Amino acid sequence: MAEIPSESALVAEKATMPDALALDALSVIGLIAAHDGATALLRSSRGDVARVHVGDEAFGVHVTAIGEDLVLLTDRWGRTQSLQLPQS
């Protein structure tokens, strides 16, 4: 008879996505709808994490917009890039 995995093992399996993030680049690891506006969790290539709002600066970029599944960032040269949440 096959063994049924525990609930915590199922949660861990679904929460772990191998190679979902490029660890050598800036990534979005979470988006939060908070009472004070949308918030994003950014992870730097060094592994540092910053919680940011629109208008904040982190890791050398300015947060210009936070959507349901992406963050728009502008660098010091005025170039805009979008970062999306990893897809499951």
GUFI-81440 format. One line per field, with one value per residue (C-alpha): residue number from 1; residue in one letter; chain; x, y, z. Coordinates in steps of 0.25 Angstrom, whole numbers, plus 2048, in hexadecimal, padded with zeros to 3 digits. Layout:
residues N
pos	NUM/...
code	A/...
unit	A/...
x	X/...
y	Y/...
z	Z/...
This chain:
residues 88
pos	1/2/3/4/5/6/7/8/9/10/11/12/13/14/15/16/17/18/19/20/21/22/23/24/25/26/27/28/29/30/31/32/33/34/35/36/37/38/39/40/41/42/43/44/45/46/47/48/49/50/51/52/53/54/55/56/57/58/59/60/61/62/63/64/65/66/67/68/69/70/71/72/73/74/75/76/77/78/79/80/81/82/83/84/85/86/87/88
code	M/A/E/I/P/S/E/S/A/L/V/A/E/K/A/T/M/P/D/A/L/A/L/D/A/L/S/V/I/G/L/I/A/A/H/D/G/A/T/A/L/L/R/S/S/R/G/D/V/A/R/V/H/V/G/D/E/A/F/G/V/H/V/T/A/I/G/E/D/L/V/L/L/T/D/R/W/G/R/T/Q/S/L/Q/L/P/Q/S
unit	A/A/A/A/A/A/A/A/A/A/A/A/A/A/A/A/A/A/A/A/A/A/A/A/A/A/A/A/A/A/A/A/A/A/A/A/A/A/A/A/A/A/A/A/A/A/A/A/A/A/A/A/A/A/A/A/A/A/A/A/A/A/A/A/A/A/A/A/A/A/A/A/A/A/A/A/A/A/A/A/A/A/A/A/A/A/A/A
x	800/805/809/800/809/806/7FF/80C/814/809/80A/81A/819/80F/817/825/827/835/83C/830/83A/846/84F/859/84F/845/837/829/826/819/80E/805/7F8/7FA/7F2/7FC/7FD/803/810/81B/826/832/83E/84C/856/85E/852/84D/83E/837/828/825/819/817/821/82C/83A/841/84D/850/842/836/828/81F/812/80E/803/7FC/808/813/81B/820/82E/836/845/84E/84F/840/83E/832/831/826/828/81D/81A/81F/814/810
y	800/80E/817/824/831/839/847/84E/846/84A/858/858/851/85C/867/863/866/861/86C/875/881/885/887/890/89B/8A4/89C/89E/894/899/8A3/8A8/8B0/8B8/8C3/8CD/8C9/8BE/8B8/8B0/8A7/8A8/89F/8A4/89B/89B/895/8A2/8A4/8B1/8B5/8C0/8CA/8D2/8DD/8D6/8D3/8C6/8BF/8CB/8CC/8D4/8CD/8D4/8CA/8BD/8B5/8A8/89F/8A9/8B5/8C0/8C5/8D1/8D2/8DE/8E0/8E0/8D2/8CB/8BC/8B3/8A7/89C/893/885/87C/86F
z	800/7FC/808/808/80A/816/814/817/80D/802/806/805/7F8/7F2/7F8/7F2/7E4/7DF/7D7/7D8/7DA/7D4/7E0/7D9/7D6/7DD/7DE/7E4/7EE/7F3/7F2/7FD/7FD/80A/811/80D/7FE/7F6/7FB/7F4/7F9/7F1/7F2/7ED/7E7/7F4/7FB/802/803/803/806/7FC/7F9/7EC/7ED/7F5/7F1/7F3/7ED/7E4/7DE/7E0/7E1/7D8/7D8/7DF/7D8/7DB/7D6/7D2/7D7/7CE/7D1/7CC/7CC/7CE/7BF/7BD/7B8/7BC/7BE/7C3/7CD/7CE/7D9/7D6/7D0/7D6
